[in-house]
Amino acid sequence: MNLYRFGKMVCGAFLKSMYRIEVRGVENIPQTGGILLCSNHINNFDPPLVGVAASRDVHFMAKAELFDMPVLKALLPRINAFPVKRGMSDKQALRNGLNLLKEGKVLGLFPEGTRSKTGELGQGLAGAGFFALKSEAAVVPCAIKGQYKRGKTVTVIFGKPIDFSEMREQKASARDATNLIMLNIEKLLKETS
């Protein structure tokens, strides 16, 4: 068993011991090909929760400072994380993300770039739109709802892939593409059933 799968098992057991985890729409994740998985961001537990809920292994960007810590520097790449320098255009991180998508892997992103302090959906950064337009990956919106309070329900909803073929043909801007992704995440957050 590789470290990612072991970590997924351990994180799943921990999260389920703390919260009532509900997962919906996992059938919307294609089982082959590159996937850009875009979620809102409300808590530090969001990356492991999305990783546990998804039916495929997910690769995440993690802030570059974490890779300066000796233990994490060795651990993070083994659990499918790669560094990104925040607050600037990190060309290496963009290349790494595009390569993962071209290799048919799943790239998990939090388009807001940081956790929402209010729980409300913030504005997405253009990076998500860049990946959506520059790759042929399926773009799957994801919403995390609920409160990370012991015994409370936290729900992960995977939406149907967003059709980006027209936007790619029209050479739409990364900002417009990100806005479409955020609109789809917002729709999932408003689902009541």
N, C-alpha and C positions, 0 to 999 in steps of 0.2 A: 504494500500500500504506500503510495507516495505521500509526501508531507501535506500537500494541498487536501487530498481526500481525508487524511487523518485529522487535519485542522477543521475541515468541514464537519466531520463527525463530532469532534469535541465542542466546536462552537454551537452546533445544532443542539447538543445535549444541554449546554449551559443556557442558551437562549430559551429553550423550552422549559427549563427548570425555573426561570425567572418570569417569563411572560407566556400568555396564551398566543401562540403563533398561528396565524391563519394565512394560507397561500391560495390565491385565485389566479386563474388564467395561465397556468404553467404550460398548458397546451399551445399557447400562442408563441412559445419560443421554438423557432425552427431547430430541428435536431442536427442539421448540417449547414455548413457555410458560415461566413463571418457574420457576427451580430454586434451591433452597437446597442447596448442596453443602458437606457438613460432613466435615472430615477431622481426624485426629489431627495433632499438631505435634511433630516431633522435631528439626528443623533450620531454619536461616534460609533454606535453599534450597527449603523446602516450597511456598511460594506460587508461585514460578516453575515448579516441577516439576508441580504440580497444573494450572497454567495451560497448560503444554505438553502434558500428558497428556489434558486435557479436549477434547472434540470441539466445544465452543462457547466463545466468549469469556467469561472469568470476571472479575467485579468483586470486589475485596477491600477490606476495611477495613485501614487502616494507622495506626499510632500517630500521634497529632496532632503530636508533636514533629518528625516527619520533614517535615511541611509548613512548618516554620519555617526550613528550610534552603533558601537561594535557588534552587539548581539543582533540588532535589527538588520544591519547591513548584510549579514549572512542569511538571515531568516526570510526577509521580505521577498527576494527573488524566487525562493523555493515555494512560496505560497502565492505565486502569480502576481506580484506587485512590481512596478517599476517606477523610477523617480520622475517627478515633474517639478520644475522650479516655478513657484507660484508668483503671480504679479508681473509676469513677462511672457513673451512668446518663446516657449522652449521648443526649438526646432527638433532636438533629439527626441523629446517625449512625443511630439507629433509623428515623427518617423516611426518610432517604436509602436505607437498605437495603430498607424496605418498598416504596418507590417503584420501585426497580429490579425487584423481584419482580413488582409489578403491571404493569410495562411489559414483562414476559415475558423478563427478562434472568436471568443466572446470578449469584447471590451466593455467593462462596466464604467459608466461615467455618472457623475453628479453635476449636471450642467450649471447649477448655481455656483459651483466652485468652493462653497463653504457651507457650513450648517446654518439653517435658518434659526435665528434666535427666537422668533415668534411662533414657529410652526407653519407659518404661511408660506406659500410658494413664492420664491423670489424670482428675479430676472435671470435668465440663463446667459451664460457666456458664449461667445461665438465659436469656441472650440468644438462643442458638440455638433454644430452645424457644419463645421469644416470636415469632421470625420464622416458625417452623413453624406456630404456632397462628393468628397474625394475618394470614397470607397464604393464598392458595390454591395456593401453589407446591408442586411436587413436591420431596420431601426425599430427596436422594441421599446415602447414607453413603459415605465414602471412607477407605481405609486406606493409609498409607505404611509399608512394611516394608523393613528392611535397614539397612545402615550407609553413610553418606556417606563412604566411603573409596575412594580412587582404584582403579579397576578392579573394585570390588565391585558387586553387583547391588542396585539400589534398585527396589522394586516398588510401583506404584500400582494399587490395586484399587477400582473403582467398584462399589458394591452396587446391588441393585434398589431403586427408590424405596420409602420407608416409607409405609404407609397411615396417614394422620393424620385421616381422616374421622371416626372414632369419637371421638377425643380432642377434635377441634374441636367436635363436637356436644355432648359432655359438658362443654365448657368446662374442660378439664383445666388444671392449673397449668403454667406455663412450666418449672418444675423437673422435673415428671413427663415433659414432652415432651422436655426435654434428656436425661433419663435413658434414654429410649427410643432417642434418636439415638446416645448413647454405647454402649448395648448392641449396636446394629447395627454400629458401628465396631469394637467389641471382637470380634464374630463374624468380621468380615473379617480382623482381625489374626490370628485363630487358624486361618484357612484354611491348609492346607499345600500344596495343589496349585497 
